[in-house]
Amino acid sequence: MYAFIRQSIQNLSKDELLLDCDFAGDTIPVWRLFYALENHIIHHRGQCVVYLRLKGVIPKGYYGW
């Protein structure tokens, strides 16, 4: 997933990154959409960690990117 996102960003020009797009009922620049995606991934990772711990599984530590 991260490789795909990195490739997508590299294929966009600076002008394309500054274009506005619709997101969650609002308009944001495309570059900010990538930050929203990262935040969403982190959110679900946190949910998975909590679920695993509730089931008695200790997930491997997670640091950095």
C-alpha positions as CSV (number, residue, x, y, z in Angstrom):
1,M,0.0,0.0,0.0
2,Y,2.7,2.5,0.9
3,A,4.6,1.7,-2.3
4,F,1.5,2.4,-4.3
5,I,0.9,5.7,-2.5
6,R,4.5,6.7,-3.0
7,Q,4.3,5.9,-6.7
8,S,1.1,7.8,-7.0
9,I,2.6,10.9,-5.3
10,Q,5.7,10.7,-7.5
11,N,3.5,10.6,-10.7
12,L,1.7,13.8,-9.7
13,S,3.1,17.2,-10.7
14,K,3.3,19.9,-8.1
15,D,0.4,21.7,-9.8
16,E,-1.7,18.5,-9.5
17,L,-0.9,18.2,-5.8
18,L,-2.2,21.7,-5.3
19,L,-5.6,21.1,-7.1
20,D,-8.7,20.9,-4.9
21,C,-10.7,17.7,-4.6
22,D,-13.9,16.8,-2.8
23,F,-13.4,14.9,0.4
24,A,-15.9,14.1,3.2
25,G,-18.3,16.9,2.1
26,D,-15.6,19.5,1.9
27,T,-12.9,20.6,-0.6
28,I,-9.2,20.0,0.2
29,P,-6.0,20.1,-1.8
30,V,-4.9,16.8,-3.2
31,W,-1.7,16.8,-1.1
32,R,-3.8,16.9,2.0
33,L,-5.8,13.9,0.9
34,F,-2.6,11.8,1.3
35,Y,-2.2,13.0,4.9
36,A,-5.9,12.0,5.5
37,L,-5.1,8.6,4.1
38,E,-2.1,8.1,6.4
39,N,-4.2,9.2,9.4
40,H,-6.9,6.7,8.4
41,I,-4.4,3.9,8.2
42,I,-3.0,4.7,11.6
43,H,-6.5,4.8,13.1
44,H,-7.3,1.3,11.9
45,R,-3.9,0.0,13.0
46,G,-4.8,1.3,16.5
47,Q,-8.1,-0.5,16.4
48,C,-6.4,-3.7,15.4
49,V,-3.9,-3.4,18.2
50,V,-6.7,-3.0,20.8
51,Y,-8.6,-5.9,19.4
52,L,-5.6,-8.2,19.4
53,R,-4.7,-7.3,23.0
54,L,-8.3,-8.0,24.1
55,K,-7.9,-11.4,22.5
56,G,-4.6,-12.0,24.4
57,V,-2.3,-11.4,21.5
58,I,0.6,-9.0,22.1
59,P,1.3,-7.3,18.8
60,K,4.9,-6.5,17.7
61,G,6.0,-3.0,18.6
62,Y,5.5,-0.3,16.0
63,Y,7.8,2.7,15.7
64,G,8.2,5.2,12.8
65,W,7.1,4.6,9.3
